[in-house]
Amino acid sequence: MTVIRDSRVDEPPPRLRPGGTAPAASTGADFDEIYHAHFRSLTIQLTAYCGELTQAQELVQEAFCRAYARWSRVSRYDDPVAWIRRVAWNLAASRWRRLRTAQHFLRRQREEHVPGPSPDRVALTAALAQLPAPQRRAVVLHYLADLSVSQIAQQEEVPEGTVKSWLHRGRAALAAQLAVTSEVKHHD
């Protein structure tokens, strides 16, 4: 993403972080670097959560647009990427709720949307969709985003033990779902 900056606009002086240390100097180049370094990985995470690449790209792009609009503030956070990730996940959750509402409406209208099959991807997406949302988020963030249990706990604002429980239950449920899917494929 090429960002056009107006050199006449001065950045406000940086605020101190908790603990009294000043953040590293923040420029538009920092935004470009973060964008190029993290757009792909965030898109992969959201694709696994949403099940659709183009939708994930739109969500991540929107999160980066929101970060750019607030970059003078966001760049001072200890971890600006965590803020961008959180915005993208919140956008995904909002979109998910809107989609669910639309699907309920379509069912009431006796119209049913049937996605086209694509074997392994459909199996994994279906298995992920069966997980409760907190378990699905934990599995995607841990295994695709390579976030630690403590990072997920911080993002989700829950104790680490809760994240460990979500991961354990999520893995067990995925294994069971995918084993059933594999058995069905071999019997056909």
C-alpha positions in Angstrom: 0.0 0.0 0.0 1.5 3.3 -1.0 0.6 6.0 1.5 0.7 9.7 0.5 1.9 11.9 3.3 1.7 15.6 3.6 5.1 16.8 4.7 3.6 20.1 6.1 1.8 18.2 8.9 3.9 17.9 12.0 3.6 14.9 14.2 2.7 15.8 17.8 5.4 15.0 20.4 5.4 11.4 21.5 3.6 10.5 24.8 5.4 8.5 27.4 4.5 4.8 27.7 3.6 3.3 31.0 6.9 3.2 32.9 8.0 6.5 31.7 9.9 5.5 28.5 9.4 7.3 25.2 8.3 5.1 22.3 10.6 4.8 19.2 10.2 7.7 16.7 7.1 7.0 14.6 6.8 8.0 11.0 4.7 7.0 8.0 7.5 4.6 7.0 6.7 2.7 10.2 3.2 2.2 9.0 4.4 1.0 5.6 6.8 -1.4 7.3 4.1 -2.8 9.6 1.7 -3.1 6.7 4.1 -5.0 4.5 5.4 -7.2 7.4 2.0 -8.2 8.8 -0.7 -7.9 6.1 -0.2 -11.4 4.8 -0.1 -13.1 8.2 -3.2 -11.3 9.4 -5.0 -12.2 6.2 -4.1 -15.9 6.7 -5.5 -15.8 10.3 -8.7 -14.1 9.2 -9.1 -16.5 6.2 -8.9 -19.4 8.6 -11.5 -17.8 10.9 -13.9 -16.6 8.1 -13.2 -19.3 5.6 -12.9 -16.9 2.7 -9.7 -15.2 1.4 -11.3 -12.1 -0.2 -13.4 -11.4 2.9 -10.3 -11.7 5.1 -8.3 -9.4 2.8 -11.1 -6.8 3.1 -11.2 -7.1 6.8 -7.5 -6.7 7.3 -7.4 -3.8 4.8 -10.1 -2.0 6.7 -8.2 -2.6 10.0 -5.1 -1.1 8.5 -7.1 1.9 7.1 -8.5 2.5 10.6 -5.0 2.2 12.1 -3.6 4.7 9.5 -6.3 7.2 10.3 -5.2 7.0 14.0 -1.5 6.3 13.3 -0.2 9.1 15.5 -1.9 7.4 18.5 -1.7 3.8 17.4 2.0 4.0 16.6 2.7 4.8 20.3 1.2 1.6 21.6 3.6 -1.1 22.8 2.3 -3.4 20.0 0.5 -1.6 17.2 0.1 -4.9 15.3 -2.0 -6.2 18.3 -4.3 -3.2 17.9 -4.7 -3.8 14.2 -5.3 -7.6 14.7 -7.9 -6.8 17.4 -9.7 -4.4 15.0 -9.7 -7.0 12.2 -11.1 -9.7 14.5 -13.8 -7.3 15.8 -14.7 -6.5 12.2 -14.8 -10.2 11.4 -17.1 -10.9 14.4 -19.4 -8.0 13.3 -19.5 -9.4 9.7 -20.1 -12.9 11.0 -23.2 -11.6 13.0 -24.5 -9.8 9.9 -24.1 -12.9 7.8 -25.8 -15.1 10.3 -28.7 -12.6 10.4 -28.9 -12.7 6.6 -28.8 -16.5 6.5 -31.7 -16.6 9.0 -33.7 -14.3 6.8 -32.9 -16.4 3.7 -34.0 -19.6 5.5 -37.3 -17.9 6.5 -37.7 -17.0 2.8 -37.1 -20.7 2.0 -33.9 -19.8 0.1 -30.8 -21.7 1.0 -27.2 -20.8 0.1 -25.1 -23.9 -0.6 -21.4 -23.3 -0.9 -19.5 -25.3 -3.5 -17.4 -28.2 -2.2 -13.6 -28.3 -2.2 -12.6 -31.4 -0.2 -9.9 -30.7 2.5 -10.5 -27.0 2.8 -14.2 -27.5 3.2 -13.6 -30.2 5.8 -11.3 -28.0 7.8 -13.5 -24.9 7.4 -16.5 -27.0 8.5 -14.7 -28.4 11.5 -13.6 -25.0 12.5 -17.1 -23.7 12.1 -18.4 -26.3 14.5 -16.2 -25.0 17.3 -17.5 -22.3 19.6 -16.2 -18.9 18.6 -13.7 -18.6 21.6 -12.2 -22.0 20.8 -12.0 -21.2 17.1 -10.3 -17.8 17.8 -7.8 -19.5 20.2 -6.9 -22.3 17.7 -6.5 -19.8 14.8 -4.5 -17.3 16.8 -2.3 -20.0 18.3 -1.6 -22.2 15.3 -1.8 -19.7 12.4 -0.8 -16.5 14.0 1.8 -18.2 16.3 0.6 -16.2 19.3 1.5 -17.6 22.7 -1.1 -18.6 25.2 -0.3 -15.4 27.2 -0.7 -13.2 24.1 -4.1 -14.8 23.3 -5.2 -14.4 26.9 -4.2 -10.7 26.8 -6.1 -10.1 23.5 -9.2 -12.0 24.6 -9.0 -10.5 28.1 -9.2 -13.9 29.9 -6.9 -15.9 32.1 -4.3 -18.1 30.5 -5.9 -21.2 31.9 -9.0 -20.4 29.9 -7.0 -20.1 26.7 -5.3 -23.5 27.5 -8.8 -25.0 28.0 -10.1 -23.5 24.7 -7.0 -24.9 22.9 -7.4 -28.3 24.4 -11.1 -28.6 23.7 -10.7 -27.0 20.2 -7.9 -29.5 19.2 -10.0 -32.5 20.5 -13.1 -31.3 18.7 -11.2 -30.7 15.4 -9.5 -34.1 15.7 -12.9 -35.8 16.2 -14.6 -33.8 13.3 -11.7 -34.5 10.9 -11.6 -38.2 11.8 -15.3 -38.6 11.0 -14.8 -36.7 7.8 -11.8 -38.9 6.8 -13.8 -42.1 7.6 -16.7 -40.9 5.5 -14.3 -40.2 2.5 -12.7 -43.7 2.8 -16.1 -45.5 2.9 -17.4 -43.8 -0.3 
